[in-house]
């Protein structure tokens, strides 16, 4: 099965049944080369867009332009993931108040999160808030396509599949891009991540990237 197919229908019942990452040394080199070239060109071409977004965030609400958050990356190493700030300052402290409204399991997700700013809502709708992660890709923290980078408290919930899904770099987008909205439970996302890591193909990455762009064009977000 190619990675670009609707994986949910083929997801295994147990993540432990999956083999480890299928990337050979040569495939890993190809994937990394694509990441470097793509991230460099993306940052160069989208710099004017980034400056405009930064100005809009500054004018809309108080706080930094870029939001940094600790995520768990390849081989379990932590890194700082960058995003354009889409929430008010102090949003994390307000999360406990909103926990009862969570719309999925394992991860926290609200379709209409009251902490999101006006500009932030637009950035999320078109997934432009992820643009600074091109820096993470260029640095080697992330890849264009890969498993979802989890925050430490989510990563601790991953079962036997954890080692396999952390064998490759986390991605800006991934196989869960094809799942229905809103965000599915953590267990479903993890199974897809493990299947992706075990059955990687360049063609599969291309399909996932095209699917991601299609979602952005439809103004639905990631």
Beta strands, then each sheet from edge to edge (+ up, - down):
strand 1: 66-72
strand 2: 78-84
strand 3: 142-145
strand 4: 170-173
sheet 1: 1+ 2-
sheet 2: 3+ 4+
end
